[in-house]
Structures are given as structure tokens and as C-alpha cells.
């Protein structure tokens, strides 16, 4: 499978998030919050696995940001979500989904996150951009309903952002 554009950039960001492990907590609703050492950027929902992440847009390579119309800045975050249907012997099959993302800071102020779908080389991603301030912690509440399914999944995670 060829890795280009956004797929490669998102894989790098996911890897950097896993390596950093100490910038927030994540977990699926109903589960105990992950500790710093067990932090993950995915949730398992039976037949589906949902991958999610939030990072400063400045981490994207300039050519990738330009190609997808993403504003690179330390004061902007990129939220990414992808949904895989489990298939034995594979990493899973990317599926379309209805995705809504809500974010609030620790004082309860809501921030709007408009998502858009990106399809690339058989992969489907949902991305949204949001403004962030230095040391701001955002709580993301994501609702995911895979295409053809009647049940939605909920994911909540928090991420702290650092800017200059």
C-alpha cells in the first residue's frame, strides 16, 4: 500500500503522539481514563476500531497542509478521525461514517469543530481544525456512526496544547 500525502503525515503524527504519551488522556466513554503510560489514540468497538488524534497543525509538512487546505500554525489544532472495520488478517477496511466533534475547554466554553471527509488511496479520514491557546486543555467529544450501522460510538479525550 502506497503511503502519500495526508496518510503519511497522519501516520507520523499518530506515531509522535504515542511516543509523547504525556500530553493528555484518552479513552472511550464508559471505560476508565487511560493513564499517561497506557495512553492510546484508538478505541475498539467490537467490529470497528476508531483512531483519533489532535495535534498542532504546524506539525504537518507544508506541502501536505497546502494540498488539503489546512492552515499551519501553533495556534491551530488538527483533529483527525478514521474508522476501520475489522477484517481478520488485515489492518482493517476503512469505512465512511457520520462524525461529529465537539470541543470544550476546562471552563466549559464550547469550540466549533467543522469536519470534512478526505478519501485517499482507499483510506477515509475525517479532519477538523480548531483554534487553541497556550497551555489550553480541550476536551473532545466525538460521535461516530459507521455507514450502514444504527448504533453510534462515543469517544472522549483531552489534549493540552502548548504554543509560544
The 8 nearest C-alpha neighbors of each residue, nearest first, counted from 0:
[[1, 2, 120, 121, 3, 122, 6, 7],
 [2, 0, 3, 120, 7, 6, 4, 121],
 [3, 1, 7, 6, 0, 4, 120, 5],
 [4, 2, 7, 6, 1, 5, 8, 120],
 [5, 3, 6, 63, 7, 8, 2, 66],
 [4, 6, 8, 7, 9, 63, 3, 67],
 [5, 7, 9, 8, 4, 3, 2, 10],
 [8, 6, 10, 2, 3, 5, 9, 4],
 [7, 9, 5, 11, 10, 6, 12, 59],
 [10, 8, 12, 6, 11, 7, 5, 13],
 [9, 11, 13, 7, 12, 8, 14, 6],
 [12, 10, 14, 8, 9, 13, 15, 7],
 [11, 13, 9, 15, 14, 10, 16, 8],
 [14, 12, 10, 16, 15, 11, 9, 17],
 [13, 15, 11, 17, 16, 12, 10, 18],
 [16, 14, 18, 12, 13, 17, 19, 11],
 [17, 15, 13, 19, 18, 14, 12, 20],
 [16, 18, 14, 20, 15, 19, 13, 39],
 [17, 19, 15, 16, 20, 14, 13, 21],
 [18, 20, 16, 17, 21, 15, 22, 14],
 [21, 19, 17, 18, 35, 38, 22, 16],
 [20, 22, 35, 19, 23, 36, 38, 24],
 [23, 21, 159, 20, 158, 19, 24, 160],
 [24, 22, 158, 157, 21, 159, 25, 35],
 [25, 23, 157, 33, 156, 38, 34, 35],
 [24, 26, 156, 33, 32, 157, 38, 39],
 [27, 25, 32, 33, 156, 155, 30, 28],
 [26, 28, 154, 30, 155, 42, 29, 153],
 [27, 29, 30, 154, 153, 155, 26, 31],
 [28, 30, 27, 31, 26, 32, 153, 154],
 [31, 29, 28, 27, 32, 26, 33, 154],
 [30, 32, 33, 29, 26, 27, 28, 34],
 [33, 31, 26, 25, 30, 34, 24, 27],
 [34, 32, 38, 37, 25, 26, 24, 31],
 [33, 35, 37, 36, 38, 32, 24, 25],
 [36, 34, 38, 21, 37, 20, 24, 33],
 [35, 37, 34, 38, 20, 21, 33, 39],
 [38, 36, 34, 35, 33, 39, 20, 24],
 [39, 37, 33, 35, 36, 34, 20, 24],
 [38, 40, 41, 37, 25, 17, 26, 33],
 [39, 41, 51, 50, 52, 25, 38, 42],
 [42, 40, 50, 49, 39, 51, 48, 43],
 [41, 43, 49, 48, 27, 44, 50, 26],
 [42, 44, 48, 45, 47, 49, 41, 46],
 [43, 45, 47, 48, 46, 42, 152, 49],
 [46, 44, 47, 43, 48, 85, 84, 42],
 [45, 47, 85, 84, 44, 48, 43, 86],
 [48, 46, 84, 44, 45, 83, 85, 43],
 [47, 49, 43, 83, 42, 44, 82, 50],
 [48, 50, 82, 42, 41, 81, 83, 47],
 [51, 49, 41, 81, 80, 40, 82, 48],
 [52, 50, 80, 40, 79, 41, 49, 81],
 [51, 53, 79, 78, 40, 54, 80, 13],
 [54, 52, 78, 77, 76, 79, 158, 55],
 [53, 55, 76, 77, 56, 52, 78, 58],
 [56, 54, 76, 57, 73, 75, 58, 77],
 [55, 57, 71, 58, 76, 77, 72, 59],
 [56, 58, 71, 72, 55, 73, 59, 60],
 [59, 57, 56, 55, 60, 54, 12, 71],
 [58, 60, 57, 56, 64, 61, 8, 63],
 [59, 61, 63, 62, 64, 58, 8, 57],
 [62, 60, 64, 63, 65, 59, 71, 57],
 [61, 63, 65, 64, 60, 66, 59, 4],
 [64, 62, 66, 65, 60, 61, 4, 5],
 [65, 63, 69, 61, 67, 62, 66, 68],
 [64, 66, 62, 68, 63, 67, 61, 69],
 [67, 65, 63, 64, 68, 62, 69, 4],
 [68, 66, 64, 65, 69, 63, 5, 117],
 [67, 69, 65, 66, 64, 70, 63, 71],
 [70, 68, 64, 67, 65, 71, 56, 128],
 [69, 71, 72, 68, 64, 56, 75, 65],
 [72, 70, 57, 56, 69, 64, 59, 73],
 [73, 71, 57, 74, 75, 56, 70, 55],
 [72, 74, 57, 55, 75, 162, 56, 71],
 [75, 73, 131, 72, 130, 132, 162, 76],
 [76, 74, 130, 72, 131, 129, 73, 55],
 [75, 77, 55, 129, 56, 54, 128, 130],
 [76, 78, 128, 53, 56, 54, 127, 55],
 [77, 79, 53, 127, 126, 52, 128, 76],
 [80, 78, 126, 52, 51, 125, 77, 53],
 [79, 81, 51, 125, 50, 124, 126, 52],
 [82, 80, 124, 50, 49, 125, 123, 51],
 [81, 83, 49, 94, 93, 48, 50, 84],
 [84, 82, 93, 92, 48, 91, 47, 94],
 [83, 85, 47, 92, 91, 46, 93, 86],
 [84, 86, 91, 46, 47, 83, 87, 92],
 [87, 85, 91, 89, 88, 84, 92, 90],
 [86, 88, 89, 85, 91, 90, 84, 92],
 [87, 89, 86, 90, 91, 85, 92, 84],
 [90, 88, 91, 87, 86, 85, 92, 84],
 [89, 91, 92, 86, 88, 85, 87, 83],
 [92, 90, 85, 86, 89, 83, 84, 93],
 [91, 93, 84, 83, 94, 85, 86, 90],
 [92, 94, 83, 122, 82, 123, 84, 91],
 [95, 93, 82, 83, 92, 96, 123, 84],
 [94, 96, 146, 145, 123, 93, 97, 82],
 [97, 95, 145, 146, 144, 98, 143, 94],
 [96, 98, 144, 143, 145, 99, 146, 95],
 [99, 97, 143, 142, 96, 144, 100, 141],
 [100, 98, 142, 141, 101, 97, 143, 114],
 [101, 99, 141, 140, 112, 142, 102, 98],
 [100, 102, 140, 139, 112, 141, 111, 99],
 [103, 101, 139, 110, 138, 109, 137, 140],
 [104, 102, 109, 108, 138, 107, 137, 110],
 [103, 105, 137, 107, 106, 108, 136, 138],
 [104, 106, 107, 136, 103, 137, 138, 108],
 [107, 105, 104, 108, 103, 109, 136, 137],
 [106, 108, 104, 105, 103, 109, 102, 138],
 [109, 107, 103, 104, 106, 110, 105, 102],
 [110, 108, 103, 102, 107, 111, 104, 101],
 [111, 109, 102, 103, 112, 108, 101, 129],
 [110, 112, 113, 101, 109, 102, 129, 100],
 [113, 111, 127, 129, 100, 101, 128, 114],
 [112, 114, 127, 111, 115, 128, 100, 99],
 [115, 113, 127, 126, 125, 112, 116, 99],
 [114, 116, 125, 126, 127, 117, 113, 124],
 [115, 117, 125, 124, 118, 126, 114, 123],
 [118, 116, 124, 123, 125, 119, 115, 126],
 [117, 119, 123, 122, 124, 116, 121, 120],
 [118, 120, 122, 121, 117, 123, 6, 5],
 [121, 119, 122, 118, 1, 2, 0, 3],
 [120, 122, 119, 118, 123, 93, 92, 94],
 [123, 121, 119, 93, 120, 118, 124, 6],
 [122, 124, 118, 117, 93, 81, 119, 95],
 [125, 123, 81, 117, 116, 80, 126, 118],
 [126, 124, 116, 80, 115, 79, 114, 117],
 [127, 125, 79, 114, 78, 115, 124, 80],
 [126, 128, 114, 78, 113, 112, 77, 115],
 [129, 127, 77, 76, 78, 112, 75, 126],
 [128, 130, 76, 75, 112, 131, 77, 127],
 [131, 129, 75, 74, 76, 128, 132, 110],
 [130, 132, 74, 75, 129, 76, 135, 133],
 [133, 131, 135, 74, 134, 162, 130, 160],
 [132, 134, 162, 161, 135, 160, 131, 163],
 [135, 133, 161, 160, 159, 132, 136, 162],
 [136, 134, 132, 133, 160, 159, 137, 131],
 [137, 135, 159, 158, 104, 160, 134, 105],
 [138, 136, 104, 158, 157, 103, 102, 139],
 [137, 139, 157, 103, 102, 156, 104, 140],
 [138, 140, 102, 156, 155, 101, 157, 137],
 [141, 139, 155, 101, 100, 154, 102, 138],
 [142, 140, 100, 154, 153, 99, 139, 155],
 [141, 143, 153, 99, 98, 152, 151, 100],
 [144, 142, 98, 152, 151, 97, 145, 153],
 [143, 145, 151, 97, 96, 150, 152, 146],
 [146, 144, 96, 148, 95, 147, 143, 97],
 [145, 147, 96, 95, 148, 144, 97, 94],
 [146, 148, 145, 149, 144, 96, 95, 150],
 [149, 147, 146, 145, 150, 144, 151, 96],
 [148, 150, 151, 147, 144, 145, 146, 152],
 [149, 151, 148, 144, 152, 145, 143, 147],
 [152, 150, 144, 143, 142, 153, 149, 145],
 [151, 153, 143, 142, 144, 150, 154, 44],
 [154, 152, 142, 141, 28, 143, 27, 151],
 [153, 155, 27, 141, 28, 140, 142, 26],
 [156, 154, 140, 139, 27, 28, 26, 141],
 [157, 155, 25, 139, 138, 26, 24, 154],
 [156, 158, 138, 24, 137, 23, 139, 25],
 [157, 159, 23, 137, 136, 22, 160, 138],
 [158, 160, 136, 135, 22, 23, 134, 137],
 [161, 159, 134, 135, 133, 136, 158, 162],
 [160, 162, 133, 134, 159, 163, 135, 132],
 [163, 161, 133, 73, 74, 160, 132, 134],
 [162, 133, 161, 73, 74, 132, 134, 160]]
